[in-house]
Every structure is written in structure tokens, then in C-alpha cells.
Amino acid sequence: MEFSAAVTALSALAYEGRLMIFRELVQAGPEGLAAGEVARRVGMAPSTLSASLTVLSHAGLVTSRREGRSILYAAAYEQMAELLAYLVEDCCNGRPEVCAPLAAIRARVACGV
């Protein structure tokens, strides 16, 4: 991941509402959720939700697909894994006692667990 992509992704997550949305979508799994369901779960007005989903989408953290009359949103797990990898890439000069737990988290994310 390039520096600018990491900054864009972290900026997208640096707002309470967008972080709540992203976490809901991560928990929902690859099937994703309809926009209305996301709004209900996070208690957000549809217009605010739409703007937040646009920011997350432009950062590459969220994908969308049409299913019937609904638009389903899902977390972009590969991009999330790349962001986590970028953040821990040079972790503490490779000190295993510090990096091992972070590497385990990254491995779980990369495997879709």
C-alpha cells in the first residue's frame, strides 16, 4: 500500500460515524448489509449515511452492489488487510515479542476470519 492510500483510508476512518459504519460492515461479513439496515444499526440519518459510505468507498474500504431494489454494502477485507499490513510493516525492528500479536491479527484478517 502506498503512503497516500494509507492516509486516505485512515482519514476515512477518523470520524466516529464512519468508523461505526465500517465496523458494522466488517461484522456483517462478505454478504454485506443494505444501506437501510446499516442506518438502523448505527442510528444515522440516511443522508449522513450516504455521505459516509461515499467517503469509505472512495478510500477503498467499502464495496457496493445492487441486489434487486437494494444496494448492499460490504467491507473491503483485502484493502483492510493491506492497511493493517502497512501499519505494522516495520514494527519495532522485528522484535517478536511486540510484533507477534500484531502479525497474528493481520493473518486472521487476511484469511477472512
Backbone as JSON Lines, residues from 0, in Angstrom:
{"i":0,"aa":"M","n":[0.85,-1.18,0.0],"ca":[0.0,0.0,0.0],"c":[0.89,1.23,0.0]}
{"i":1,"aa":"E","n":[0.5,2.19,-0.79],"ca":[1.23,3.44,-0.85],"c":[0.84,4.35,0.31]}
{"i":2,"aa":"F","n":[1.75,5.25,0.64],"ca":[1.54,6.18,1.73],"c":[0.23,6.95,1.56]}
{"i":3,"aa":"S","n":[-0.01,7.49,0.37],"ca":[-1.22,8.31,0.15],"c":[-2.49,7.49,0.32]}
{"i":4,"aa":"A","n":[-2.48,6.23,-0.09],"ca":[-3.66,5.36,0.09],"c":[-3.9,5.1,1.57]}
{"i":5,"aa":"A","n":[-2.82,4.92,2.33],"ca":[-2.95,4.7,3.78],"c":[-3.53,5.94,4.45]}
{"i":6,"aa":"V","n":[-3.06,7.11,4.05],"ca":[-3.57,8.36,4.62],"c":[-5.05,8.52,4.29]}
{"i":7,"aa":"T","n":[-5.44,8.21,3.07],"ca":[-6.84,8.32,2.66],"c":[-7.71,7.37,3.48]}
{"i":8,"aa":"A","n":[-7.26,6.13,3.65],"ca":[-8.03,5.14,4.41],"c":[-8.14,5.55,5.88]}
{"i":9,"aa":"L","n":[-7.04,5.97,6.46],"ca":[-7.07,6.37,7.87],"c":[-7.92,7.62,8.06]}
{"i":10,"aa":"S","n":[-7.87,8.54,7.1],"ca":[-8.71,9.74,7.18],"c":[-10.19,9.37,7.12]}
{"i":11,"aa":"A","n":[-10.51,8.4,6.28],"ca":[-11.91,7.97,6.16],"c":[-12.41,7.37,7.46]}
{"i":12,"aa":"L","n":[-11.54,6.71,8.19],"ca":[-11.94,6.08,9.45],"c":[-11.84,7.02,10.64]}
{"i":13,"aa":"A","n":[-11.32,8.23,10.43],"ca":[-11.07,9.16,11.53],"c":[-12.29,9.99,11.9]}
{"i":14,"aa":"Y","n":[-13.45,9.46,11.67],"ca":[-14.71,10.11,12.06],"c":[-15.56,9.03,12.72]}
{"i":15,"aa":"E","n":[-16.1,9.35,13.87],"ca":[-16.83,8.36,14.67],"c":[-17.9,7.62,13.88]}
{"i":16,"aa":"G","n":[-18.7,8.34,13.13],"ca":[-19.79,7.72,12.37],"c":[-19.28,6.76,11.31]}
{"i":17,"aa":"R","n":[-18.23,7.17,10.57],"ca":[-17.69,6.29,9.53],"c":[-17.04,5.06,10.13]}
{"i":18,"aa":"L","n":[-16.38,5.22,11.25],"ca":[-15.78,4.07,11.92],"c":[-16.86,3.1,12.39]}
{"i":19,"aa":"M","n":[-17.96,3.62,12.91],"ca":[-19.07,2.76,13.33],"c":[-19.64,2.0,12.14]}
{"i":20,"aa":"I","n":[-19.81,2.67,11.02],"ca":[-20.33,2.02,9.81],"c":[-19.37,0.93,9.36]}
{"i":21,"aa":"F","n":[-18.1,1.25,9.3],"ca":[-17.11,0.28,8.83],"c":[-17.1,-0.95,9.74]}
{"i":22,"aa":"R","n":[-17.14,-0.75,11.04],"ca":[-17.14,-1.89,11.97],"c":[-18.39,-2.74,11.8]}
{"i":23,"aa":"E","n":[-19.54,-2.12,11.56],"ca":[-20.77,-2.88,11.31],"c":[-20.62,-3.74,10.06]}
{"i":24,"aa":"L","n":[-20.03,-3.16,9.03],"ca":[-19.86,-3.9,7.78],"c":[-18.82,-5.02,7.93]}
{"i":25,"aa":"V","n":[-17.79,-4.78,8.7],"ca":[-16.8,-5.84,8.97],"c":[-17.49,-7.0,9.69]}
{"i":26,"aa":"Q","n":[-18.31,-6.68,10.67],"ca":[-19.01,-7.71,11.44],"c":[-20.05,-8.45,10.6]}
{"i":27,"aa":"A","n":[-20.63,-7.76,9.62],"ca":[-21.67,-8.36,8.79],"c":[-21.13,-9.44,7.86]}
{"i":28,"aa":"G","n":[-19.85,-9.38,7.56],"ca":[-19.25,-10.37,6.67],"c":[-19.35,-9.97,5.22]}
{"i":29,"aa":"P","n":[-18.85,-10.84,4.34],"ca":[-18.79,-10.51,2.91],"c":[-20.14,-10.31,2.25]}
{"i":30,"aa":"E","n":[-21.21,-10.83,2.85],"ca":[-22.56,-10.63,2.28],"c":[-22.96,-9.17,2.32]}
{"i":31,"aa":"G","n":[-22.48,-8.47,3.34],"ca":[-22.78,-7.05,3.48],"c":[-24.17,-6.81,4.02]}
{"i":32,"aa":"L","n":[-24.56,-5.55,4.01],"ca":[-25.85,-5.1,4.53],"c":[-26.45,-4.06,3.6]}
{"i":33,"aa":"A","n":[-27.77,-4.03,3.56],"ca":[-28.47,-2.98,2.83],"c":[-28.24,-1.65,3.55]}
{"i":34,"aa":"A","n":[-28.23,-0.59,2.79],"ca":[-27.98,0.74,3.36],"c":[-28.95,1.05,4.49]}
{"i":35,"aa":"G","n":[-30.22,0.72,4.31],"ca":[-31.21,0.99,5.36],"c":[-30.91,0.25,6.65]}
{"i":36,"aa":"E","n":[-30.41,-0.97,6.52],"ca":[-30.06,-1.76,7.71],"c":[-28.84,-1.17,8.41]}
{"i":37,"aa":"V","n":[-27.88,-0.69,7.63],"ca":[-26.72,-0.05,8.23],"c":[-27.17,1.19,9.0]}
{"i":38,"aa":"A","n":[-28.03,2.0,8.39],"ca":[-28.53,3.21,9.04],"c":[-29.24,2.87,10.35]}
{"i":39,"aa":"R","n":[-30.06,1.83,10.33],"ca":[-30.77,1.42,11.53],"c":[-29.8,0.98,12.63]}
{"i":40,"aa":"R","n":[-28.81,0.19,12.26],"ca":[-27.87,-0.34,13.25],"c":[-27.01,0.73,13.9]}
{"i":41,"aa":"V","n":[-26.61,1.72,13.12],"ca":[-25.74,2.76,13.68],"c":[-26.52,4.0,14.13]}
{"i":42,"aa":"G","n":[-27.83,4.02,13.85],"ca":[-28.65,5.15,14.28],"c":[-28.3,6.44,13.56]}
{"i":43,"aa":"M","n":[-28.19,6.36,12.24],"ca":[-27.76,7.5,11.45],"c":[-28.81,7.86,10.4]}
{"i":44,"aa":"A","n":[-28.97,9.13,10.15],"ca":[-29.89,9.59,9.11],"c":[-29.39,9.11,7.75]}
{"i":45,"aa":"P","n":[-30.32,8.76,6.84],"ca":[-29.91,8.26,5.52],"c":[-28.96,9.17,4.75]}
{"i":46,"aa":"S","n":[-29.16,10.48,4.82],"ca":[-28.28,11.4,4.08],"c":[-26.86,11.38,4.65]}
{"i":47,"aa":"T","n":[-26.75,11.34,5.96],"ca":[-25.44,11.27,6.6],"c":[-24.77,9.94,6.28]}
{"i":48,"aa":"L","n":[-25.57,8.86,6.32],"ca":[-25.05,7.54,5.99],"c":[-24.51,7.52,4.57]}
{"i":49,"aa":"S","n":[-25.26,8.07,3.64],"ca":[-24.86,8.1,2.24],"c":[-23.53,8.81,2.06]}
{"i":50,"aa":"A","n":[-23.39,9.95,2.68],"ca":[-22.13,10.71,2.58],"c":[-20.98,9.92,3.18]}
{"i":51,"aa":"S","n":[-21.22,9.27,4.3],"ca":[-20.17,8.49,4.95],"c":[-19.77,7.28,4.12]}
{"i":52,"aa":"L","n":[-20.76,6.61,3.53],"ca":[-20.46,5.45,2.67],"c":[-19.67,5.88,1.44]}
{"i":53,"aa":"T","n":[-19.94,7.07,0.93],"ca":[-19.19,7.59,-0.21],"c":[-17.73,7.79,0.15]}
{"i":54,"aa":"V","n":[-17.47,8.36,1.31],"ca":[-16.09,8.58,1.76],"c":[-15.38,7.24,1.93]}
{"i":55,"aa":"L","n":[-16.04,6.29,2.59],"ca":[-15.44,4.96,2.8],"c":[-15.2,4.25,1.48]}
{"i":56,"aa":"S","n":[-16.11,4.41,0.55],"ca":[-15.97,3.79,-0.77],"c":[-14.8,4.39,-1.54]}
{"i":57,"aa":"H","n":[-14.68,5.7,-1.52],"ca":[-13.57,6.37,-2.22],"c":[-12.22,6.0,-1.61]}
{"i":58,"aa":"A","n":[-12.22,5.65,-0.33],"ca":[-10.99,5.21,0.34],"c":[-10.7,3.74,0.06]}
{"i":59,"aa":"G","n":[-11.62,3.07,-0.62],"ca":[-11.43,1.66,-0.95],"c":[-11.75,0.7,0.18]}
{"i":60,"aa":"L","n":[-12.4,1.19,1.22],"ca":[-12.69,0.36,2.39],"c":[-14.04,-0.32,2.33]}
{"i":61,"aa":"V","n":[-14.89,0.12,1.41],"ca":[-16.24,-0.41,1.29],"c":[-16.56,-0.67,-0.18]}
{"i":62,"aa":"T","n":[-17.25,-1.76,-0.44],"ca":[-17.74,-2.05,-1.79],"c":[-19.26,-2.02,-1.76]}
{"i":63,"aa":"S","n":[-19.86,-1.89,-2.94],"ca":[-21.32,-1.91,-3.02],"c":[-21.74,-2.72,-4.23]}
{"i":64,"aa":"R","n":[-22.94,-3.27,-4.12],"ca":[-23.53,-4.0,-5.25],"c":[-25.04,-3.89,-5.15]}
{"i":65,"aa":"R","n":[-25.68,-3.87,-6.31],"ca":[-27.14,-3.8,-6.34],"c":[-27.68,-5.21,-6.28]}
{"i":66,"aa":"E","n":[-28.69,-5.38,-5.46],"ca":[-29.4,-6.64,-5.36],"c":[-30.89,-6.31,-5.31]}
{"i":67,"aa":"G","n":[-31.54,-6.49,-6.44],"ca":[-32.94,-6.09,-6.53],"c":[-33.04,-4.59,-6.41]}
{"i":68,"aa":"R","n":[-33.87,-4.14,-5.47],"ca":[-34.04,-2.69,-5.26],"c":[-33.09,-2.14,-4.22]}
{"i":69,"aa":"S","n":[-32.3,-3.0,-3.61],"ca":[-31.39,-2.56,-2.55],"c":[-29.96,-2.45,-3.04]}
{"i":70,"aa":"I","n":[-29.21,-1.59,-2.39],"ca":[-27.77,-1.54,-2.57],"c":[-27.16,-2.11,-1.31]}
{"i":71,"aa":"L","n":[-26.37,-3.15,-1.48],"ca":[-25.71,-3.8,-0.35],"c":[-24.28,-3.3,-0.27]}
{"i":72,"aa":"Y","n":[-23.85,-2.99,0.93],"ca":[-22.5,-2.51,1.19],"c":[-21.77,-3.56,2.0]}
{"i":73,"aa":"A","n":[-20.48,-3.72,1.71],"ca":[-19.66,-4.69,2.43],"c":[-18.28,-4.08,2.66]}
{"i":74,"aa":"A","n":[-17.63,-4.55,3.71],"ca":[-16.25,-4.13,3.97],"c":[-15.35,-4.72,2.89]}
{"i":75,"aa":"A","n":[-14.36,-3.97,2.48],"ca":[-13.35,-4.45,1.53],"c":[-12.22,-5.05,2.35]}
{"i":76,"aa":"Y","n":[-12.33,-6.35,2.63],"ca":[-11.4,-7.01,3.54],"c":[-9.96,-6.98,3.03]}
{"i":77,"aa":"E","n":[-9.77,-7.1,1.73],"ca":[-8.41,-7.08,1.19],"c":[-7.75,-5.74,1.46]}
{"i":78,"aa":"Q","n":[-8.49,-4.66,1.24],"ca":[-7.95,-3.32,1.49],"c":[-7.69,-3.11,2.98]}
{"i":79,"aa":"M","n":[-8.58,-3.64,3.82],"ca":[-8.38,-3.55,5.26],"c":[-7.11,-4.28,5.66]}
{"i":80,"aa":"A","n":[-6.89,-5.47,5.1],"ca":[-5.68,-6.24,5.4],"c":[-4.43,-5.49,4.93]}
{"i":81,"aa":"E","n":[-4.52,-4.85,3.77],"ca":[-3.38,-4.08,3.27],"c":[-3.06,-2.9,4.19]}
{"i":82,"aa":"L","n":[-4.1,-2.25,4.7],"ca":[-3.89,-1.14,5.62],"c":[-3.23,-1.62,6.9]}
{"i":83,"aa":"L","n":[-3.73,-2.72,7.45],"ca":[-3.12,-3.27,8.66],"c":[-1.67,-3.67,8.4]}
{"i":84,"aa":"A","n":[-1.41,-4.29,7.26],"ca":[-0.04,-4.68,6.92],"c":[0.86,-3.45,6.82]}
{"i":85,"aa":"Y","n":[0.36,-2.39,6.2],"ca":[1.13,-1.17,6.07],"c":[1.48,-0.61,7.44]}
{"i":86,"aa":"L","n":[0.52,-0.65,8.36],"ca":[0.74,-0.08,9.69],"c":[1.76,-0.86,10.51]}
{"i":87,"aa":"V","n":[1.87,-2.15,10.3],"ca":[2.78,-2.97,11.11],"c":[3.99,-3.46,10.32]}
{"i":88,"aa":"E","n":[4.14,-2.99,9.09],"ca":[5.2,-3.47,8.21],"c":[6.59,-3.41,8.85]}
{"i":89,"aa":"D","n":[6.91,-2.33,9.46],"ca":[8.25,-2.17,10.06],"c":[8.17,-2.15,11.58]}
{"i":90,"aa":"C","n":[7.31,-2.96,12.11],"ca":[7.01,-2.96,13.54],"c":[8.25,-3.22,14.4]}
{"i":91,"aa":"C","n":[8.62,-2.24,15.15],"ca":[9.62,-2.36,16.23],"c":[10.88,-3.1,15.81]}
{"i":92,"aa":"N","n":[11.34,-2.88,14.61],"ca":[12.55,-3.55,14.11],"c":[12.48,-5.05,14.22]}
{"i":93,"aa":"G","n":[11.28,-5.6,14.05],"ca":[11.12,-7.05,14.04],"c":[11.18,-7.72,15.39]}
{"i":94,"aa":"R","n":[11.01,-6.98,16.47],"ca":[11.03,-7.6,17.81],"c":[9.82,-8.5,17.96]}
{"i":95,"aa":"P","n":[10.04,-9.81,18.03],"ca":[8.92,-10.77,18.03],"c":[7.95,-10.59,19.2]}
{"i":96,"aa":"E","n":[8.43,-10.19,20.34],"ca":[7.53,-10.04,21.49],"c":[6.52,-8.92,21.29]}
{"i":97,"aa":"V","n":[6.84,-7.97,20.43],"ca":[5.93,-6.87,20.14],"c":[5.11,-7.18,18.89]}
{"i":98,"aa":"C","n":[5.77,-7.72,17.88],"ca":[5.13,-7.89,16.57],"c":[4.27,-9.14,16.45]}
{"i":99,"aa":"A","n":[4.53,-10.17,17.22],"ca":[3.8,-11.43,17.05],"c":[2.28,-11.25,17.19]}
{"i":100,"aa":"P","n":[1.79,-10.57,18.22],"ca":[0.32,-10.41,18.3],"c":[-0.26,-9.63,17.12]}
{"i":101,"aa":"L","n":[0.47,-8.63,16.65],"ca":[0.0,-7.85,15.5],"c":[0.01,-8.69,14.23]}
{"i":102,"aa":"A","n":[1.04,-9.52,14.07],"ca":[1.12,-10.39,12.9],"c":[-0.01,-11.41,12.91]}
{"i":103,"aa":"A","n":[-0.36,-11.9,14.08],"ca":[-1.46,-12.87,14.19],"c":[-2.78,-12.22,13.79]}
{"i":104,"aa":"I","n":[-3.0,-10.99,14.2],"ca":[-4.22,-10.27,13.82],"c":[-4.25,-10.08,12.31]}
{"i":105,"aa":"R","n":[-3.15,-9.66,11.75],"ca":[-3.09,-9.46,10.3],"c":[-3.36,-10.76,9.56]}
{"i":106,"aa":"A","n":[-2.81,-11.86,10.04],"ca":[-3.01,-13.15,9.38],"c":[-4.49,-13.55,9.43]}
{"i":107,"aa":"R","n":[-5.15,-13.31,10.55],"ca":[-6.58,-13.64,10.67],"c":[-7.4,-12.81,9.69]}
{"i":108,"aa":"V","n":[-7.08,-11.52,9.58],"ca":[-7.81,-10.65,8.67],"c":[-7.59,-11.09,7.24]}
{"i":109,"aa":"A","n":[-6.35,-11.39,6.89],"ca":[-6.03,-11.8,5.53],"c":[-6.73,-13.09,5.14]}
{"i":110,"aa":"C","n":[-7.01,-13.94,6.13],"ca":[-7.68,-15.22,5.86],"c":[-9.18,-15.09,5.92]}
{"i":111,"aa":"G","n":[-9.68,-13.9,6.22],"ca":[-11.13,-13.69,6.28],"c":[-11.76,-14.22,7.54]}
{"i":112,"aa":"V","n":[-10.97,-14.44,8.6],"ca":[-11.51,-14.95,9.86],"c":[-12.13,-13.83,10.65]}
